[in-house]
């Protein structure tokens, strides 16, 4: 049987992980927009930037949860 304290702990960590992953993804996106002109990037570099933004999000969820 599941413990209520364990469920609260998992729920809080998951919510925190999602919030922090969203903030980290936004931060990477913002730094990319500020530091480089994405209008003149090649398609390969653009996809690499998008993959790094998604990777930061997934890493944040994995680390917290």
Rosetta constraint file for C-alpha pairs under 8 A:
AtomPair CA 2 CA 6 HARMONIC 7.23 0.50
AtomPair CA 2 CA 7 HARMONIC 7.37 0.50
AtomPair CA 3 CA 7 HARMONIC 6.49 0.50
AtomPair CA 4 CA 8 HARMONIC 6.23 0.50
AtomPair CA 5 CA 9 HARMONIC 6.16 0.50
AtomPair CA 6 CA 10 HARMONIC 6.13 0.50
AtomPair CA 7 CA 11 HARMONIC 6.02 0.50
AtomPair CA 8 CA 12 HARMONIC 6.04 0.50
AtomPair CA 9 CA 13 HARMONIC 6.13 0.50
AtomPair CA 10 CA 14 HARMONIC 6.00 0.50
AtomPair CA 10 CA 65 HARMONIC 7.24 0.50
AtomPair CA 11 CA 15 HARMONIC 6.12 0.50
AtomPair CA 12 CA 16 HARMONIC 6.08 0.50
AtomPair CA 13 CA 17 HARMONIC 5.93 0.50
AtomPair CA 13 CA 64 HARMONIC 6.03 0.50
AtomPair CA 13 CA 65 HARMONIC 5.62 0.50
AtomPair CA 14 CA 18 HARMONIC 6.19 0.50
AtomPair CA 14 CA 61 HARMONIC 7.27 0.50
AtomPair CA 14 CA 64 HARMONIC 6.81 0.50
AtomPair CA 14 CA 65 HARMONIC 5.28 0.50
AtomPair CA 15 CA 19 HARMONIC 6.25 0.50
AtomPair CA 16 CA 20 HARMONIC 6.03 0.50
AtomPair CA 16 CA 64 HARMONIC 7.19 0.50
AtomPair CA 17 CA 21 HARMONIC 5.88 0.50
AtomPair CA 17 CA 60 HARMONIC 6.01 0.50
AtomPair CA 17 CA 61 HARMONIC 4.71 0.50
AtomPair CA 17 CA 62 HARMONIC 7.67 0.50
AtomPair CA 17 CA 63 HARMONIC 7.52 0.50
AtomPair CA 17 CA 64 HARMONIC 4.85 0.50
AtomPair CA 17 CA 65 HARMONIC 6.23 0.50
AtomPair CA 18 CA 22 HARMONIC 6.10 0.50
AtomPair CA 18 CA 60 HARMONIC 7.39 0.50
AtomPair CA 18 CA 61 HARMONIC 5.75 0.50
AtomPair CA 19 CA 23 HARMONIC 6.24 0.50
AtomPair CA 20 CA 24 HARMONIC 6.00 0.50
AtomPair CA 20 CA 60 HARMONIC 6.51 0.50
AtomPair CA 20 CA 61 HARMONIC 7.78 0.50
AtomPair CA 21 CA 25 HARMONIC 6.03 0.50
AtomPair CA 21 CA 56 HARMONIC 6.78 0.50
AtomPair CA 21 CA 57 HARMONIC 4.44 0.50
AtomPair CA 21 CA 58 HARMONIC 7.01 0.50
AtomPair CA 21 CA 59 HARMONIC 7.47 0.50
AtomPair CA 21 CA 60 HARMONIC 4.57 0.50
AtomPair CA 21 CA 61 HARMONIC 5.89 0.50
AtomPair CA 22 CA 26 HARMONIC 6.16 0.50
AtomPair CA 22 CA 57 HARMONIC 6.20 0.50
AtomPair CA 23 CA 27 HARMONIC 6.09 0.50
AtomPair CA 24 CA 28 HARMONIC 6.22 0.50
AtomPair CA 24 CA 56 HARMONIC 6.49 0.50
AtomPair CA 24 CA 57 HARMONIC 6.63 0.50
AtomPair CA 24 CA 60 HARMONIC 7.58 0.50
AtomPair CA 25 CA 29 HARMONIC 6.11 0.50
AtomPair CA 25 CA 53 HARMONIC 5.22 0.50
AtomPair CA 25 CA 54 HARMONIC 6.86 0.50
AtomPair CA 25 CA 56 HARMONIC 5.80 0.50
AtomPair CA 25 CA 57 HARMONIC 5.42 0.50
AtomPair CA 26 CA 30 HARMONIC 5.97 0.50
AtomPair CA 26 CA 53 HARMONIC 7.82 0.50
AtomPair CA 27 CA 31 HARMONIC 6.09 0.50
AtomPair CA 28 CA 32 HARMONIC 6.09 0.50
AtomPair CA 28 CA 52 HARMONIC 7.95 0.50
AtomPair CA 28 CA 53 HARMONIC 6.02 0.50
AtomPair CA 28 CA 56 HARMONIC 7.87 0.50
AtomPair CA 29 CA 33 HARMONIC 6.24 0.50
AtomPair CA 29 CA 53 HARMONIC 6.32 0.50
AtomPair CA 30 CA 34 HARMONIC 6.14 0.50
AtomPair CA 31 CA 35 HARMONIC 5.84 0.50
AtomPair CA 32 CA 36 HARMONIC 5.86 0.50
AtomPair CA 32 CA 38 HARMONIC 7.94 0.50
AtomPair CA 32 CA 49 HARMONIC 7.64 0.50
AtomPair CA 33 CA 37 HARMONIC 6.64 0.50
AtomPair CA 33 CA 38 HARMONIC 6.74 0.50
AtomPair CA 37 CA 41 HARMONIC 7.21 0.50
AtomPair CA 38 CA 46 HARMONIC 7.20 0.50
AtomPair CA 41 CA 45 HARMONIC 6.19 0.50
AtomPair CA 41 CA 46 HARMONIC 6.18 0.50
AtomPair CA 42 CA 46 HARMONIC 6.27 0.50
AtomPair CA 43 CA 47 HARMONIC 6.23 0.50
AtomPair CA 44 CA 48 HARMONIC 6.24 0.50
AtomPair CA 45 CA 49 HARMONIC 6.22 0.50
AtomPair CA 46 CA 50 HARMONIC 6.31 0.50
AtomPair CA 47 CA 51 HARMONIC 6.03 0.50
AtomPair CA 48 CA 52 HARMONIC 6.23 0.50
AtomPair CA 49 CA 53 HARMONIC 6.37 0.50
AtomPair CA 50 CA 54 HARMONIC 6.33 0.50
AtomPair CA 51 CA 55 HARMONIC 5.88 0.50
AtomPair CA 52 CA 56 HARMONIC 6.11 0.50
AtomPair CA 53 CA 57 HARMONIC 6.55 0.50
AtomPair CA 54 CA 58 HARMONIC 6.32 0.50
AtomPair CA 55 CA 59 HARMONIC 5.98 0.50
AtomPair CA 56 CA 60 HARMONIC 6.08 0.50
AtomPair CA 57 CA 61 HARMONIC 6.46 0.50
AtomPair CA 58 CA 62 HARMONIC 6.18 0.50
AtomPair CA 59 CA 63 HARMONIC 6.01 0.50
AtomPair CA 60 CA 64 HARMONIC 6.22 0.50
AtomPair CA 61 CA 65 HARMONIC 5.85 0.50
